[in-house]
Amino acid sequence: MNGSHESTQARWRPLGLSLAGLIAALIGTLPGPAHAAVAGTVVAWGDNTYGQATVPVGLSGVTAIAAGTEHTMALKQDGTLVAWGGNDFGQTVPPGLTDIMAVATNRSHTVALKRDGTVVGWGGNVYGQADPPAGLSDVMAVAVGGAHTVALKRDGTVVAWGFNRYGQSNVPAGLSGVMAVAAGGTHTVALKRDGTVVAWGNNYFGQTQVPAGLRDVVAIDGGLYYTVALKRDGTVVAWGDNQAGQTDVPAGLGGVRAIAAGDYHTVALKRDGTVVSWGSGGQGQTSVPQLLRDIMAIDAGGYHTVALRSSYRFGGFLGPVNVLPVVNTLKAGAGVPVRFSLGGNQGLGIFASGYPVSRTVACSPNARADEIERTVKADASSLRFDASTSTYIYVWKTAPAWSGQCRRLVLRFADGIEHTAVFEFR
């Protein structure tokens, strides 16, 4: 169950944008499909009673995923949807649906956001949760709760409809400046552009009681009776129901770029494309497959987990660059040939906007160091693909002024995944 990963903002831009765009540039994620420019394949694990974890053979070209309680949905590059698993309420895809840019689903109903900013719903509709309000338009994100639906408009206002016993569809008066929405079982959460969180609806487990002083939030999600927030620094905060440990964030967890909340388990996607999960795992929903990597999106269903694996298959840095714990040493001002593979020629538009970048870090006197064996002369940084070796070569032009510094080189790719190496300059 997840309603916070469903819009198509570029997730993941150089400075000089809106706050939402700046946050995206900082952490590589905003609510929405992972990276519509990069398609991938789906991986699922956990409860498979209804076939919800059995990915259709040959499914590819996927740009976003959504996990319901007993079913799974995938959004393809061509704007169509594929669904599998339980369909007791008709919540899987109706025929002929096209031009979809985002999808959100839960137990009994599904909502799709079309490219023209309108919303379509289907499946269980006892409380009108699948019927968007007449005239609703200019929507940029959607979220689905147990039996209610939430839409975020481009002007930063929120509209909600469906089951309202706990006030989950009563949007607070005057709420504006919202950049993301999420829906839990019977509560609703909004993330404002100033990095603060507002929640309303059922608070029996404290799920709408936002921790005092919580700021710098960049993403949110609602579980069945709990809430999860991702902070700008890559750390996670959770509150509400914890009967299965779903709000017990693992100690030391950092470097997170996306979160997903299920009924009783939580999933975090790290910047390096790996996945961490905690909470209820009786159906294997928290048992992340070994060696799972290159993941660019996640979602959590009732008792299963879904991940979208990028078509970019990063093969690691090749010589002369080493990765941590090794620190690369060289003379400042030289050009460094940073070599890597992505599983073939993916074109030259492989980097996220504004990347690669380097940032100053503290030098460690005890770090294992290795001299860069080969540098090159370069007037500027550049990228090319070497067909003979099927590798990319990014020539990183370093600055003479960096002498005496240590810097972390960050390669963020168009799928949002980051890979880094550290250098010490003399």
Backbone torsions as a table, in degrees:
resi	resn	phi	psi	omega
1	MET	NA	118.7	-175.8
2	ASN	-158.1	135.6	179.3
3	GLY	-129.4	19.7	-174.3
4	SER	-120.8	19.1	180.0
5	HIS	-129.7	40.1	-166.1
6	GLU	-121.3	12.1	177.7
7	SER	-111.1	172.6	-176.4
8	THR	-110.2	42.6	170.6
9	GLN	-71.4	152.6	177.0
10	ALA	-65.6	111.8	-166.2
11	ARG	-76.8	32.7	-167.5
12	TRP	172.1	NA	NA
13	ARG	NA	145.2	-173.5
14	PRO	-69.8	171.7	-178.5
15	LEU	-63.7	161.8	178.9
16	GLY	98.6	10.8	178.9
17	LEU	-101.0	-174.3	172.2
18	SER	-65.7	168.4	178.4
19	LEU	-57.7	-41.2	179.0
20	ALA	-59.9	-42.8	179.4
21	GLY	-67.3	-37.0	178.1
22	LEU	-64.6	-43.8	177.9
23	ILE	-60.7	-40.9	178.4
24	ALA	-59.5	-42.3	179.8
25	ALA	-65.6	-33.7	-177.5
26	LEU	-72.5	-43.0	-172.8
27	ILE	-114.5	-9.6	177.8
28	GLY	80.4	24.2	176.8
29	THR	-159.5	143.3	165.3
30	LEU	-140.9	162.5	178.6
31	PRO	-57.7	130.9	177.9
32	GLY	144.3	177.6	176.3
33	PRO	-55.0	146.2	-171.5
34	ALA	-53.2	-64.8	-179.9
35	HIS	-157.2	100.0	-173.2
36	ALA	-61.4	-21.5	-179.9
37	ALA	-74.9	-17.9	-178.4
38	VAL	-120.6	121.1	178.6
39	ALA	-93.5	166.4	-179.6
40	GLY	-152.8	-168.6	178.2
41	THR	-118.7	157.9	-173.5
42	VAL	-100.4	138.4	173.9
43	VAL	-124.9	136.8	-179.9
44	ALA	-140.3	150.0	178.1
45	TRP	-150.7	163.6	-179.2
46	GLY	108.7	-153.6	-177.6
47	ASP	-54.7	131.3	-178.7
48	ASN	-131.8	26.3	-177.8
49	THR	-56.1	-36.5	-176.8
50	TYR	-108.5	13.2	-178.9
51	GLY	79.4	13.7	-176.4
52	GLN	-69.2	-19.2	178.3
53	ALA	-103.5	6.7	178.1
54	THR	-96.7	95.4	-176.9
55	VAL	-69.0	131.5	179.2
56	PRO	-54.1	135.6	-179.8
57	VAL	-61.8	133.8	176.5
58	GLY	82.8	0.4	179.5
59	LEU	-66.6	125.7	179.9
60	SER	-150.4	179.7	179.1
61	GLY	68.3	29.8	-177.1
62	VAL	-91.8	137.7	179.7
63	THR	-115.9	-13.8	178.7
64	ALA	-157.1	156.3	-178.7
65	ILE	-135.0	155.3	175.3
66	ALA	-146.6	134.6	-177.2
67	ALA	-113.2	124.7	173.6
68	GLY	-93.3	-170.7	179.6
69	THR	-66.4	-43.1	-176.5
70	GLU	-130.5	16.2	-179.5
71	HIS	-150.3	170.6	-177.6
72	THR	-137.7	147.1	179.2
73	MET	-130.5	147.3	178.2
74	ALA	-131.3	135.0	176.5
75	LEU	-101.0	127.4	-177.9
76	LYS	-96.6	164.4	-178.9
77	GLN	-58.6	-29.0	-177.7
78	ASP	-84.2	6.2	177.2
79	GLY	83.6	13.5	177.0
80	THR	-105.0	164.8	-178.0
81	LEU	-117.4	148.1	173.1
82	VAL	-125.9	135.5	-178.8
83	ALA	-134.5	152.8	176.8
84	TRP	-152.1	158.0	-178.6
85	GLY	107.4	-157.9	-176.0
86	GLY	-62.2	145.2	-177.8
87	ASN	-141.7	32.9	-175.7
88	ASP	-58.7	-29.2	-176.5
89	PHE	-108.4	8.4	-176.6
90	GLY	72.2	28.6	-174.9
91	GLN	-81.5	-8.5	176.5
92	THR	-81.5	-174.8	-163.9
93	VAL	-71.8	128.3	172.2
94	PRO	-73.8	150.4	-177.2
95	PRO	-67.2	147.0	172.9
96	GLY	81.3	6.1	-178.6
97	LEU	-78.7	125.7	-178.4
98	THR	-138.4	178.4	177.3
99	ASP	58.8	35.6	179.9
100	ILE	-89.0	138.1	177.1
101	MET	-117.1	-11.0	177.6
102	ALA	-162.2	154.5	-179.9
103	VAL	-143.7	143.5	176.4
104	ALA	-136.6	141.6	-177.3
105	THR	-150.6	162.3	178.0
106	ASN	-143.3	-133.9	-176.6
107	ARG	-73.8	-54.2	-168.1
108	SER	-116.1	-13.4	-178.4
109	HIS	-139.3	161.4	-177.7
110	THR	-133.3	146.0	177.7
111	VAL	-131.0	134.9	178.8
112	ALA	-120.1	139.5	175.9
113	LEU	-99.8	123.6	-178.9
114	LYS	-88.9	162.2	-176.7
115	ARG	-63.7	-21.2	179.1
116	ASP	-86.8	6.2	177.5
117	GLY	85.3	8.0	175.9
118	THR	-97.8	165.9	-174.5
119	VAL	-123.2	140.5	177.2
120	VAL	-124.5	138.3	178.5
121	GLY	-132.3	155.7	178.3
122	TRP	-158.3	169.5	-179.3
123	GLY	99.1	-152.5	-179.3
124	GLY	-54.6	134.3	-173.2
125	ASN	-143.9	29.2	-177.5
126	VAL	-57.5	-36.2	-177.6
127	TYR	-106.7	14.6	-178.7
128	GLY	76.5	14.4	-175.0
129	GLN	-67.4	-20.5	-179.8
130	ALA	-97.5	3.2	-179.1
131	ASP	-108.2	98.5	177.9
132	PRO	-60.7	146.1	178.3
133	PRO	-56.9	143.2	179.4
134	ALA	-57.5	134.1	177.3
135	GLY	81.9	1.6	179.4
136	LEU	-63.8	127.4	-178.6
137	SER	-152.5	178.2	177.7
138	ASP	58.3	35.8	179.9
139	VAL	-87.0	142.7	179.7
140	MET	-119.3	-11.7	177.5
141	ALA	-159.6	151.7	178.4
142	VAL	-134.4	152.9	177.5
143	ALA	-142.5	149.1	-176.8
144	VAL	-126.3	129.0	174.8
145	GLY	-101.0	-161.2	-178.1
146	GLY	-58.4	-46.8	177.8
147	ALA	-149.1	30.4	174.6
148	HIS	-139.7	163.6	-175.4
149	THR	-131.8	146.5	-178.2
150	VAL	-130.2	138.2	177.3
151	ALA	-127.0	137.5	175.5
152	LEU	-104.9	123.9	179.3
153	LYS	-90.8	160.4	-176.2
154	ARG	-65.5	-18.9	178.0
155	ASP	-85.8	6.3	176.7
156	GLY	85.0	10.7	176.5
157	THR	-101.0	163.9	-173.3
158	VAL	-123.2	141.3	175.7
159	VAL	-125.1	137.7	179.3
160	ALA	-138.9	151.1	-179.6
161	TRP	-154.6	164.7	179.9
162	GLY	108.5	-152.0	-177.2
163	PHE	-55.6	133.3	-173.9
164	ASN	-139.2	24.8	-177.9
165	ARG	-57.9	-34.7	-177.1
166	TYR	-103.7	10.7	-179.7
167	GLY	79.6	14.1	-176.7
168	GLN	-67.5	-18.6	177.8
169	SER	-101.0	2.7	177.6
170	ASN	-90.3	91.4	-179.6
171	VAL	-64.5	129.5	-179.8
172	PRO	-53.4	135.1	-179.9
173	ALA	-58.0	133.4	176.8
174	GLY	80.8	1.5	-179.9
175	LEU	-63.6	126.5	179.9
176	SER	-152.2	179.5	179.4
177	GLY	65.3	30.3	-177.8
178	VAL	-90.2	139.6	179.5
179	MET	-117.1	-9.5	177.7
180	ALA	-160.3	151.0	176.8
181	VAL	-132.0	153.6	176.3
182	ALA	-145.3	154.8	-179.9
183	ALA	-132.3	128.7	173.4
184	GLY	-93.1	-164.5	-179.6
185	GLY	-57.7	-50.0	-179.6
186	THR	-139.6	29.4	175.9
187	HIS	-142.8	165.1	-176.2
188	THR	-132.2	146.4	-177.0
189	VAL	-132.8	139.1	176.8
190	ALA	-127.1	137.5	175.7
191	LEU	-105.3	122.7	-179.3
192	LYS	-89.1	161.2	-177.2
193	ARG	-65.4	-19.3	178.1
194	ASP	-85.8	7.6	176.9
195	GLY	84.6	8.8	177.3
196	THR	-100.6	163.5	-174.4
197	VAL	-121.2	139.3	175.2
198	VAL	-123.5	136.4	-179.7
199	ALA	-138.1	149.7	179.2
200	TRP	-151.0	165.4	-177.5
201	GLY	108.6	-152.9	-177.1
202	ASN	-60.2	127.5	-179.2
203	ASN	-124.8	23.6	-176.2
204	TYR	-57.4	-36.3	-179.6
205	PHE	-102.3	9.2	-178.6
206	GLY	81.4	16.5	-175.3
207	GLN	-69.8	-19.9	176.3
208	THR	-103.5	5.4	-179.5
209	GLN	-89.9	85.0	-176.6
210	VAL	-62.2	130.2	179.9
211	PRO	-53.4	135.9	179.9
212	ALA	-57.9	134.0	176.4
213	GLY	79.8	5.2	-179.5
214	LEU	-67.3	120.8	-179.9
215	ARG	-142.0	178.2	177.8
216	ASP	59.5	32.7	177.8
217	VAL	-84.5	139.9	-178.5
218	VAL	-122.6	-10.9	177.7
219	ALA	-157.3	151.1	-178.8
220	ILE	-138.8	159.7	169.3
221	ASP	-154.9	154.9	178.9
222	GLY	-116.7	124.5	172.6
223	GLY	-86.6	-169.9	-177.8
224	LEU	-56.6	-53.6	179.1
225	TYR	-132.3	29.2	-179.8
226	TYR	-148.3	171.7	-176.2
227	THR	-135.1	145.8	179.8
228	VAL	-128.8	139.9	178.0
229	ALA	-130.4	141.8	176.0
230	LEU	-107.9	128.1	-179.3
231	LYS	-93.5	161.6	-177.2
232	ARG	-58.8	-29.9	-178.1
233	ASP	-81.9	6.2	177.1
234	GLY	85.7	10.1	176.3
235	THR	-99.1	163.3	-173.8
236	VAL	-121.3	140.2	176.0
237	VAL	-125.7	137.0	-179.9
238	ALA	-138.4	149.3	179.6
239	TRP	-152.1	160.9	-178.1
240	GLY	109.8	-151.7	-177.3
241	ASP	-55.7	133.9	-178.9
242	ASN	-135.8	26.6	-175.7
243	GLN	-64.3	-20.1	178.0
244	ALA	-115.3	13.3	-179.3
245	GLY	78.4	15.2	-175.2
246	GLN	-70.3	-18.6	175.9
247	THR	-104.2	6.4	175.9
248	ASP	-85.4	83.9	-179.3
249	VAL	-62.2	129.9	-179.3
250	PRO	-54.5	135.9	179.3
251	ALA	-58.1	133.8	176.8
252	GLY	80.9	1.8	-179.1
253	LEU	-65.8	126.5	178.4
254	GLY	-150.3	-178.8	179.1
255	GLY	65.9	28.4	-178.0
256	VAL	-90.0	141.8	178.5
257	ARG	-121.8	-9.7	177.7
258	ALA	-156.7	151.2	-179.8
259	ILE	-134.6	156.1	176.4
260	ALA	-147.6	138.1	-179.1
261	ALA	-117.7	127.8	175.9
262	GLY	-97.5	-155.3	176.0
263	ASP	-67.1	-51.5	-177.3
264	TYR	-136.3	18.4	176.1
265	HIS	-140.1	157.0	-175.6
266	THR	-126.6	145.6	-178.4
267	VAL	-129.6	137.9	177.8
268	ALA	-124.8	134.5	175.9
269	LEU	-103.9	123.9	-178.5
270	LYS	-88.1	161.1	-176.7
271	ARG	-62.3	-24.1	-179.2
272	ASP	-86.6	6.6	176.6
273	GLY	87.0	11.1	176.5
274	THR	-101.7	165.5	-171.9
275	VAL	-125.1	140.7	175.4
276	VAL	-126.9	141.6	-179.4
277	SER	-142.6	150.4	179.7
278	TRP	-151.8	168.6	-177.2
279	GLY	104.3	-154.3	-179.0
280	SER	-60.8	128.6	-178.5
281	GLY	-132.6	21.3	-175.5
282	GLY	-61.6	-25.5	177.7
283	GLN	-104.2	13.1	178.0
284	GLY	84.3	9.2	-175.8
285	GLN	-69.2	-20.0	176.8
286	THR	-101.6	2.0	180.0
287	SER	-88.2	83.4	-178.7
288	VAL	-61.9	128.4	-179.4
289	PRO	-54.6	138.7	178.3
290	GLN	-60.4	142.0	176.9
291	LEU	67.2	12.6	176.6
292	LEU	-66.7	126.9	-179.2
293	ARG	-153.6	-178.5	-178.2
294	ASP	58.8	33.1	-178.6
295	ILE	-89.5	132.5	-178.8
296	MET	-117.2	-4.0	175.0
297	ALA	-158.5	153.3	178.6
298	ILE	-139.6	159.4	167.9
299	ASP	-154.0	154.5	-178.7
300	ALA	-119.6	124.9	175.8
301	GLY	-91.0	-163.8	178.8
302	GLY	-58.8	-53.5	-179.0
303	TYR	-138.9	24.7	174.5
304	HIS	-141.0	164.8	-177.1
305	THR	-128.7	144.0	-178.7
306	VAL	-128.3	139.6	179.0
307	ALA	-133.2	148.0	177.1
308	LEU	-109.2	115.6	-178.1
309	ARG	-92.6	129.0	-177.3
310	SER	-64.6	150.6	173.0
311	SER	-76.7	-13.0	172.1
312	TYR	-80.2	120.0	-179.8
313	ARG	-110.8	88.1	-176.8
314	PHE	-65.2	124.1	-176.6
315	GLY	-96.1	9.2	-178.6
316	GLY	93.3	159.8	175.8
317	PHE	-70.8	139.2	176.7
318	LEU	-104.0	164.9	-179.5
319	GLY	-55.4	145.4	14.9
320	PRO	-93.8	5.0	-174.8
321	VAL	-88.0	134.9	175.2
322	ASN	-107.1	155.1	176.7
323	VAL	-103.1	164.4	177.7
324	LEU	-55.3	143.7	14.6
325	PRO	-84.1	4.4	-179.9
326	VAL	-81.2	134.7	175.8
327	VAL	-103.3	128.7	-179.8
328	ASN	-83.2	132.2	179.7
329	THR	-115.5	145.0	179.5
330	LEU	-168.3	171.5	177.3
331	LYS	-81.2	131.5	179.5
332	ALA	-61.4	140.3	179.0
333	GLY	103.0	-13.7	-179.8
334	ALA	-80.2	164.0	173.8
335	GLY	-96.8	131.2	-178.3
336	VAL	-105.9	122.0	175.4
337	PRO	-79.7	100.3	-179.3
338	VAL	-90.4	109.6	-174.1
339	ARG	-106.9	141.4	179.0
340	PHE	-163.0	165.3	176.6
341	SER	-120.4	153.1	176.1
342	LEU	-124.6	24.1	179.9
343	GLY	78.2	25.2	-180.0
344	GLY	129.0	-178.7	-178.5
345	ASN	-80.3	110.7	179.5
346	GLN	-103.0	14.5	-175.7
347	GLY	83.9	-177.9	-177.5
348	LEU	-99.3	-2.1	177.4
349	GLY	-91.4	46.4	-171.6
350	ILE	-87.2	-16.8	-175.9
351	PHE	-95.4	148.0	171.7
352	ALA	-66.3	153.9	-178.6
353	SER	-57.6	132.2	179.4
354	GLY	88.0	-0.3	-178.3
355	TYR	-118.5	157.7	0.9
356	PRO	-68.9	157.6	174.1
357	VAL	-135.5	162.2	172.2
358	SER	-128.5	146.2	-177.7
359	ARG	-131.4	143.2	178.2
360	THR	-68.3	135.0	175.6
361	VAL	-131.5	162.5	178.5
362	ALA	-70.7	137.9	176.6
363	CYS	-81.1	140.1	178.4
364	SER	-106.0	118.9	-177.8
365	PRO	-66.6	-19.5	-177.4
366	ASN	-99.5	3.5	-177.6
367	ALA	-69.8	146.3	174.2
368	ARG	-74.6	125.0	-175.1
369	ALA	-112.2	149.7	177.7
370	ASP	-143.4	127.1	-178.9
371	GLU	-70.3	134.0	172.7
372	ILE	-65.3	117.7	-173.5
373	GLU	-69.8	-29.4	-173.8
374	ARG	-140.1	123.4	171.8
375	THR	-116.8	167.9	-178.2
376	VAL	-132.6	157.4	173.4
377	LYS	-80.1	134.9	-179.3
378	ALA	-153.0	139.0	175.9
379	ASP	-87.3	-21.8	-179.3
380	ALA	-159.2	162.5	176.2
381	SER	-70.8	150.7	-177.4
382	SER	-154.6	164.1	179.9
383	LEU	-135.2	137.0	172.9
384	ARG	-147.4	161.1	176.5
385	PHE	-109.6	128.1	179.2
386	ASP	-97.6	102.6	-176.5
387	ALA	-64.7	-28.2	-176.6
388	SER	-68.4	-28.4	179.5
389	THR	-114.7	-2.3	-177.5
390	SER	55.7	41.1	179.4
391	THR	-128.9	156.5	172.4
392	TYR	-95.2	147.5	174.3
393	ILE	-127.1	111.0	174.5
394	TYR	-101.4	112.6	177.7
395	VAL	-85.6	112.3	-178.0
396	TRP	-94.6	112.3	178.8
397	LYS	-83.2	111.0	178.7
398	THR	-87.3	163.6	-175.6
399	ALA	-104.3	137.7	177.4
400	PRO	-57.3	-28.1	-178.2
401	ALA	-69.2	-9.6	-179.1
402	TRP	-82.3	1.6	179.5
403	SER	-56.0	130.0	-178.7
404	GLY	88.2	-0.9	-179.2
405	GLN	-104.0	160.5	164.5
406	CYS	-115.1	139.5	-177.3
407	ARG	-137.4	146.0	175.5
408	ARG	-101.7	121.0	175.4
409	LEU	-87.5	125.4	-178.3
410	VAL	-114.4	117.8	171.9
411	LEU	-101.0	106.3	172.6
412	ARG	-103.2	122.6	-177.0
413	PHE	-88.8	170.5	-177.3
414	ALA	-63.4	-16.4	175.4
415	ASP	-87.7	1.8	177.7
416	GLY	89.5	-8.5	-177.5
417	ILE	-81.9	138.7	-178.5
418	GLU	-111.8	145.1	171.4
419	HIS	-135.3	138.5	-171.7
420	THR	-132.4	158.8	172.4
421	ALA	-146.4	153.3	-176.5
422	VAL	-113.1	139.9	-177.2
423	PHE	-129.7	143.5	174.6
424	GLU	-117.5	127.7	-174.3
425	PHE	-107.7	139.9	177.8
426	ARG	-115.7	NA	NA
